[in-house]
Amino acid sequence: MKLPRRQFLRLAAAAAAMPAAMRFSNVARAATDPGSLPAPTPAEHAAMAQLAQAFMQKYAVPGLSIAIGHADKLVYEQAFGWADREAREPVSPQHLFRIASISKPITSVAIFSLIEEGRLGLSDRVFGPGAITGTDYGRPPYGPHIQDITVEHLLTHTAGGWSNHHADPMFMNPGMNHAELIASTLRNRPLDYPPGQHHDYSNFGYCVLGRVIEKITRQPYAKYVHGAVLRRCGINDMAIAGNTLGQRHAREVKYYEQGEDPYGMNVKRMDSHGGWIARPADLVQFFSHVSGFSSPANILQPQTIKVMTTAPAANAGYAKGWAINKGNWWHNGSLPGTSSIAVRTRSGFCWAAFTNTRRGHSSLGGDLDRLVWAMAREVKAWRV
């Protein structure tokens, strides 16, 4: 679905280590507000914790943090295990985690903010003379169809190549900066399909969208997103991750490997497709403000949100930065040392859950998603 840009303008301490009063303080405070859902009862809270601890034991997860919101209230916030196992530092709800590919919905919202302002269009071409980035990444001749790629193709992973399934450009040539990597990829990696015909999940495509934002706004990607998206959602402490243990931010967890090095990647270069760090409550805030629900106020227009969450013919399960199914919107994330999930449910909930490890070739990611659904269903007063 495509709309002219003018039409757009019309248009959220391990539980065992934490005292009980602290453990329930956030949810109790949220539940006293008029119209908010009740907090879990002590028995329900214990049942939720039991589910979380079983998941952690199954996958040897050092630390897990979860936040659940409804409307404009945080109704559950809890952390389990260790932020830094060696230092005996418990995870708290204030700890920051790498969120990996949940960065993609953030980039999508930033793009749609520019569309609403009339500064960008879904059908705008990205590469080549007269396109958004012009010849910033090399002059013609380009490979077949490179000049046909549009903003919408990048948002929907239908640009025709650069998949994360094989030789993902974002995990290659770690010494290159954005411009060098994009130029090299355009020069050396031809497309597999004409744009628009085939869905192939592409981290590289969202890297390019970050550069589109920079080109249009004349600001660094993270600076624009902070001002145009995150602050408008009441989020102030998200940041782009560093690469090494020594570059860990204040209150950021330590990441643990299970057969893969969490500090051997250029995560900073992943900014617009996988580079953000956040608390689960931050992602609850973000999802809530683009949920399409009446509360809290959304930062995008209703028609913009509709277009953003409408999938192309090439893949009915993925829209423009959002996985979609039966009225639920979500995105997961996965990097060495990190697994994450954030969900907006059709029943009005938004939640997020992060771990500080990943186990390759396992069901950890899918079970993390199922875990939060199961925890939420333990609360009899919540209709999830």
ChimeraX attribute file (.defattr): number of C-alpha atoms within 10 A of each C-alpha:
attribute: neighborCount
match mode: 1-to-1
recipient: residues
	/A:1	11
	/A:2	11
	/A:3	13
	/A:4	13
	/A:5	21
	/A:6	13
	/A:7	13
	/A:8	22
	/A:9	14
	/A:10	11
	/A:11	13
	/A:12	27
	/A:13	23
	/A:14	22
	/A:15	20
	/A:16	13
	/A:17	13
	/A:18	16
	/A:19	11
	/A:20	11
	/A:21	9
	/A:22	10
	/A:23	20
	/A:24	20
	/A:25	12
	/A:26	17
	/A:27	22
	/A:28	18
	/A:29	13
	/A:30	19
	/A:31	18
	/A:32	12
	/A:33	11
	/A:34	7
	/A:35	9
	/A:36	16
	/A:37	19
	/A:38	18
	/A:39	22
	/A:40	23
	/A:41	15
	/A:42	11
	/A:43	11
	/A:44	17
	/A:45	19
	/A:46	14
	/A:47	16
	/A:48	21
	/A:49	18
	/A:50	13
	/A:51	15
	/A:52	21
	/A:53	16
	/A:54	12
	/A:55	17
	/A:56	19
	/A:57	10
	/A:58	9
	/A:59	16
	/A:60	14
	/A:61	22
	/A:62	22
	/A:63	27
	/A:64	29
	/A:65	30
	/A:66	26
	/A:67	27
	/A:68	28
	/A:69	27
	/A:70	22
	/A:71	21
	/A:72	19
	/A:73	24
	/A:74	26
	/A:75	24
	/A:76	25
	/A:77	24
	/A:78	26
	/A:79	29
	/A:80	26
	/A:81	24
	/A:82	24
	/A:83	29
	/A:84	18
	/A:85	16
	/A:86	8
	/A:87	8
	/A:88	10
	/A:89	15
	/A:90	22
	/A:91	28
	/A:92	26
	/A:93	20
	/A:94	19
	/A:95	20
	/A:96	29
	/A:97	31
	/A:98	33
	/A:99	32
	/A:100	28
	/A:101	26
	/A:102	28
	/A:103	26
	/A:104	29
	/A:105	24
	/A:106	22
	/A:107	27
	/A:108	22
	/A:109	24
	/A:110	24
	/A:111	24
	/A:112	24
	/A:113	21
	/A:114	17
	/A:115	20
	/A:116	21
	/A:117	13
	/A:118	15
	/A:119	13
	/A:120	20
	/A:121	22
	/A:122	19
	/A:123	16
	/A:124	16
	/A:125	21
	/A:126	25
	/A:127	25
	/A:128	21
	/A:129	14
	/A:130	12
	/A:131	15
	/A:132	20
	/A:133	19
	/A:134	16
	/A:135	15
	/A:136	14
	/A:137	19
	/A:138	18
	/A:139	13
	/A:140	13
	/A:141	10
	/A:142	15
	/A:143	13
	/A:144	12
	/A:145	15
	/A:146	21
	/A:147	19
	/A:148	18
	/A:149	22
	/A:150	22
	/A:151	23
	/A:152	25
	/A:153	25
	/A:154	27
	/A:155	26
	/A:156	28
	/A:157	29
	/A:158	26
	/A:159	30
	/A:160	25
	/A:161	21
	/A:162	24
	/A:163	22
	/A:164	15
	/A:165	9
	/A:166	7
	/A:167	10
	/A:168	13
	/A:169	21
	/A:170	27
	/A:171	16
	/A:172	12
	/A:173	12
	/A:174	15
	/A:175	10
	/A:176	14
	/A:177	12
	/A:178	18
	/A:179	14
	/A:180	13
	/A:181	21
	/A:182	22
	/A:183	15
	/A:184	16
	/A:185	16
	/A:186	17
	/A:187	16
	/A:188	11
	/A:189	12
	/A:190	16
	/A:191	17
	/A:192	15
	/A:193	16
	/A:194	16
	/A:195	22
	/A:196	20
	/A:197	15
	/A:198	20
	/A:199	22
	/A:200	20
	/A:201	21
	/A:202	24
	/A:203	23
	/A:204	25
	/A:205	26
	/A:206	28
	/A:207	24
	/A:208	21
	/A:209	24
	/A:210	25
	/A:211	22
	/A:212	20
	/A:213	23
	/A:214	17
	/A:215	16
	/A:216	14
	/A:217	14
	/A:218	11
	/A:219	13
	/A:220	13
	/A:221	21
	/A:222	21
	/A:223	14
	/A:224	16
	/A:225	22
	/A:226	18
	/A:227	14
	/A:228	16
	/A:229	22
	/A:230	25
	/A:231	14
	/A:232	16
	/A:233	23
	/A:234	12
	/A:235	19
	/A:236	13
	/A:237	13
	/A:238	19
	/A:239	18
	/A:240	22
	/A:241	26
	/A:242	20
	/A:243	17
	/A:244	14
	/A:245	13
	/A:246	8
	/A:247	11
	/A:248	15
	/A:249	17
	/A:250	8
	/A:251	14
	/A:252	21
	/A:253	25
	/A:254	25
	/A:255	25
	/A:256	24
	/A:257	16
	/A:258	16
	/A:259	11
	/A:260	15
	/A:261	13
	/A:262	22
	/A:263	19
	/A:264	13
	/A:265	18
	/A:266	21
	/A:267	24
	/A:268	17
	/A:269	23
	/A:270	24
	/A:271	24
	/A:272	31
	/A:273	29
	/A:274	28
	/A:275	24
	/A:276	26
	/A:277	25
	/A:278	24
	/A:279	27
	/A:280	31
	/A:281	26
	/A:282	24
	/A:283	30
	/A:284	28
	/A:285	28
	/A:286	26
	/A:287	26
	/A:288	30
	/A:289	25
	/A:290	23
	/A:291	28
	/A:292	22
	/A:293	17
	/A:294	12
	/A:295	14
	/A:296	17
	/A:297	16
	/A:298	19
	/A:299	20
	/A:300	22
	/A:301	18
	/A:302	17
	/A:303	16
	/A:304	24
	/A:305	19
	/A:306	14
	/A:307	16
	/A:308	24
	/A:309	21
	/A:310	20
	/A:311	20
	/A:312	22
	/A:313	14
	/A:314	16
	/A:315	16
	/A:316	13
	/A:317	16
	/A:318	24
	/A:319	23
	/A:320	25
	/A:321	27
	/A:322	25
	/A:323	20
	/A:324	21
	/A:325	13
	/A:326	8
	/A:327	10
	/A:328	18
	/A:329	22
	/A:330	22
	/A:331	22
	/A:332	24
	/A:333	20
	/A:334	23
	/A:335	22
	/A:336	22
	/A:337	24
	/A:338	23
	/A:339	26
	/A:340	31
	/A:341	27
	/A:342	27
	/A:343	28
	/A:344	25
	/A:345	20
	/A:346	16
	/A:347	13
	/A:348	18
	/A:349	26
	/A:350	31
	/A:351	31
	/A:352	32
	/A:353	30
	/A:354	29
	/A:355	31
	/A:356	29
	/A:357	27
	/A:358	27
	/A:359	22
	/A:360	16
	/A:361	6
	/A:362	10
	/A:363	11
	/A:364	22
	/A:365	21
	/A:366	13
	/A:367	13
	/A:368	23
	/A:369	19
	/A:370	12
	/A:371	18
	/A:372	23
	/A:373	15
	/A:374	15
	/A:375	18
	/A:376	21
	/A:377	15
	/A:378	20
	/A:379	19
	/A:380	12
	/A:381	13
	/A:382	15
	/A:383	10
	/A:384	15
